[in-house]
Amino acid sequence: MTVLQDPLTISGMMSANKIFEFPVKQFLQQLIMDSTQHARFLNMLAMLEHMGSRKTTAIQAVKPQRMSEDILKHLAGEVQHASFFKRQPQRAAGYDMEGWRDDNTMARVPALMYFGRLDAGISNVVGPSSAYNWVSLIIELRACWLYRIYQQTLAESDDHLSLKPLLAVENHHLQKMYTACGENIDQLKHLSTYESGLFRKLWDKIITSIELPYEPAMQI
């Protein structure tokens, strides 16, 4: 019987980011109580999920012969998640947030820079031919880490939003991408460390982009 390894654990992300779980959760607790800012945060997540689906589509357009059922399923999942998060701002704020602009998307430019730098940095390490799998894997790592904390925070609040179905899909994608990358633990640890540095910079920008009753000393 094959025992599946948990990429979140063996990548070092869980241990390396343990110190940041409390400040992230504290920020999310404050955020959920502000419907307008919560909606802008959700719109940012929708944008990032959409960027992931666009990258998959762009790569497969260049090399359509590599398109497989697994890639199509992954693409469909990213589109569904983008749609899910795009639908939530209307529920949170009471009005539809069309597109992604500075006024309706939290830390829009820093989020774009995070994704772009992550994509470029990983591509430089693994090469263009392997970039899709590795970028997808590292993004899934962060998504699973963040969405777990977000779901815990939501469950402890009066908010009725649930990420449980989405988390189930993300965890499945994470395992699939880890296998697709050859279960290379050393490379996984290296790239996860690189992503953690970019994420901390993004999160600091998220915190400083809005006014909440939040202690700056707790920034990650």
C-alpha positions in Angstrom: 0.0 0.0 0.0 1.4 3.4 -1.0 1.5 6.0 1.7 0.9 9.5 0.2 3.3 12.2 1.4 1.8 15.5 2.5 3.5 18.2 0.3 2.5 20.9 2.9 4.6 19.1 5.5 7.5 17.8 3.6 8.0 21.1 1.8 8.7 22.8 5.1 5.9 25.3 4.5 4.0 24.3 7.7 7.0 24.5 10.0 8.5 27.6 8.3 5.2 29.5 8.4 4.0 28.3 11.8 5.0 31.6 13.4 2.8 33.5 10.9 -0.4 31.6 11.5 -1.6 33.7 14.5 -1.0 37.1 12.9 -2.6 36.0 9.7 -5.6 34.6 11.5 -5.8 37.8 13.7 -5.9 39.9 10.6 -8.6 37.8 9.0 -10.7 38.0 12.1 -10.7 41.8 11.9 -11.2 41.7 8.1 -14.3 39.5 8.3 -16.0 42.2 10.5 -15.6 44.8 7.8 -17.8 43.8 4.9 -16.4 46.3 2.4 -12.8 45.3 3.0 -13.7 41.6 3.2 -15.2 41.9 -0.2 -12.1 43.6 -1.6 -10.0 40.7 -0.1 -12.3 38.1 -1.7 -12.0 40.0 -5.1 -8.2 39.8 -4.8 -8.4 36.0 -4.3 -10.7 35.8 -7.3 -8.0 37.7 -9.3 -5.2 35.4 -8.2 -7.2 32.3 -9.1 -8.1 33.8 -12.5 -4.4 34.5 -13.1 -3.6 30.8 -12.4 -6.2 29.7 -14.9 -4.8 32.2 -17.5 -1.3 30.8 -17.1 -2.5 27.3 -17.6 -4.4 28.3 -20.7 -1.5 30.3 -22.1 1.0 27.5 -21.7 -1.3 24.9 -23.3 -2.0 27.2 -26.2 1.7 27.2 -27.0 2.0 23.4 -26.6 -1.5 22.0 -27.2 0.0 18.5 -27.7 0.6 18.3 -24.0 -3.0 18.9 -23.0 -4.3 16.1 -20.9 -7.5 15.3 -18.9 -5.6 16.1 -15.7 -4.6 19.6 -17.0 -8.2 20.2 -18.2 -9.5 19.3 -14.7 -6.9 21.5 -13.1 -7.9 24.4 -15.4 -11.6 23.8 -14.7 -10.9 23.8 -10.9 -9.1 27.2 -11.1 -11.9 28.7 -13.2 -14.5 27.5 -10.7 -12.5 28.9 -7.8 -12.1 32.2 -9.5 -15.9 32.2 -10.1 -16.5 31.2 -6.5 -14.5 34.1 -5.0 -15.8 36.5 -7.6 -19.3 35.7 -6.5 -18.6 36.3 -2.8 -18.0 40.1 -2.8 -21.6 40.7 -3.7 -22.7 38.6 -0.8 -20.3 40.4 1.6 -20.7 44.0 0.5 -24.1 43.9 -1.1 -23.1 44.9 -4.6 -21.3 43.4 -7.6 -17.6 44.1 -8.0 -16.9 44.1 -11.7 -13.4 43.5 -12.8 -10.3 44.1 -10.7 -9.4 47.7 -10.0 -7.6 49.5 -7.2 -10.8 50.6 -5.5 -12.4 47.1 -5.4 -9.4 44.8 -5.2 -7.2 44.7 -2.1 -3.5 45.2 -2.8 -4.2 44.7 -6.5 -0.7 45.7 -7.8 1.3 43.9 -5.1 -0.8 40.7 -5.7 0.0 41.0 -9.5 3.7 41.5 -8.7 3.7 38.5 -6.3 2.3 36.2 -9.0 4.6 37.6 -11.7 7.7 37.3 -9.6 6.8 33.8 -8.5 6.2 32.7 -12.0 9.5 34.2 -13.3 11.6 33.1 -10.4 10.4 29.4 -10.6 10.7 29.4 -14.4 14.4 30.5 -14.0 15.1 27.6 -11.7 13.3 24.7 -13.4 13.2 25.9 -17.0 10.2 26.7 -19.2 9.3 23.1 -19.9 8.8 22.4 -16.2 7.5 25.8 -15.1 3.8 25.0 -15.4 3.9 22.0 -13.0 6.2 23.7 -10.5 4.4 27.1 -10.4 1.1 25.3 -10.0 2.5 23.1 -7.2 3.9 26.0 -5.2 0.8 28.1 -5.6 -1.3 25.2 -4.5 0.9 24.9 -1.4 0.2 28.5 -0.4 -3.5 28.3 -1.3 -3.9 25.2 1.0 -2.0 26.9 3.8 -3.9 30.2 3.6 -7.4 28.7 2.9 -7.1 26.4 5.9 -6.5 29.3 8.2 -9.2 31.3 6.5 -11.7 28.5 6.9 -10.9 28.1 10.6 -11.5 31.8 11.0 -14.7 31.8 9.1 -16.0 28.8 11.1 -15.4 30.7 14.3 -17.2 33.8 13.1 -20.8 34.7 12.2 -19.9 34.6 8.5 -21.7 31.8 6.6 -19.0 31.5 3.9 -17.4 28.0 3.8 -14.2 27.0 1.9 -14.5 23.3 2.7 -15.5 22.2 -0.8 -12.8 24.4 -2.3 -10.1 23.1 0.1 -11.0 19.5 -0.8 -10.3 20.3 -4.5 -7.1 22.2 -3.7 -5.7 19.4 -1.6 -6.4 17.0 -4.4 -4.7 19.3 -6.9 -1.7 19.7 -4.6 -1.1 15.9 -4.4 -1.5 15.6 -8.2 1.0 18.4 -8.9 3.5 17.0 -6.4 3.4 13.7 -8.3 3.6 15.5 -11.7 6.8 17.2 -10.4 8.5 13.9 -9.7 8.2 14.1 -5.9 11.4 16.1 -5.8 11.6 17.0 -2.2 14.8 19.1 -2.3 13.4 21.2 -5.2 10.1 21.5 -3.4 11.7 22.9 -0.2 13.9 25.3 -2.2 11.0 26.8 -4.2 8.7 26.8 -1.1 11.2 28.9 0.7 11.4 31.3 -2.3 7.6 31.7 -2.4 7.4 32.3 1.4 9.6 35.4 1.0 7.3 36.7 -1.7 4.2 36.0 0.2 5.4 37.8 3.3 6.0 40.9 1.2 2.5 40.6 -0.3 0.9 40.1 3.1 2.6 43.2 4.5 1.2 45.2 1.6 -2.2 43.8 2.3 -2.1 44.8 5.9 -0.9 48.3 5.2 -3.3 48.9 2.4 -6.3 49.2 4.7 -7.2 50.6 8.2 -8.2 47.9 10.7 -7.8 47.7 14.5 -4.6 45.7 13.9 -1.3 45.9 15.6 1.6 46.6 13.1 3.9 44.6 15.3 2.0 41.5 14.3 2.8 41.8 10.7 4.6 38.8 9.2 
